[in-house]
Amino acid sequence: MAYFVWAQDMVIDGGAIDEEHKKLVDLLNTLHDATSQGRGREVVGKLLGELIVDTADHLRNEEAAMAAAGFPNLERHKIGHQAFVDELHKLQQRYQQGSISVAAQLSSVLRDWLSLHIRRNDKELHDFLRQQQRGPAQTRR
């Protein structure tokens, strides 16, 4: 059984954003599997590098989609996104300095980010997009 399972309540756009979120879920599960097998230190360096690149790409794409849709809370999201990227960089630095607890910490940080950020913060985008699709006349009913 996977450590973190994608759930229907995490769907944001039914498209690119969700696919990128699912890739992050896969990375988390890969890390957890390796850690469970005692190979966390072995895989965390490569995985952290991939995660930083994929996360930066994803957040750029997500912010572009928010801007294109006229999402009103974009700046607040950008602040949260930057805090997450900063956390990943701190973990990468600790890994490079030889910390043995980075794999477990990364697993926890990533799990919390995926669960809480998507289900709370990104849901705002989901709700906004749904409202945009309905149009102003349908939202007044």
Secondary structure, 3 states (H helix, E strand, C coil): CCCCCCCHHHCCCCCHHHHHHHHHHHHHHHHHHHHHCCCHHHHHHHHHHHHHHHHHHHHHHHHHHHHHHCCCCHHHHHHHHHHHHHHHHHHHHHHHCCCCCHHHHHHHHHHHHHHHHHHHHHHHHHHHHHHHHHHHHHHCC
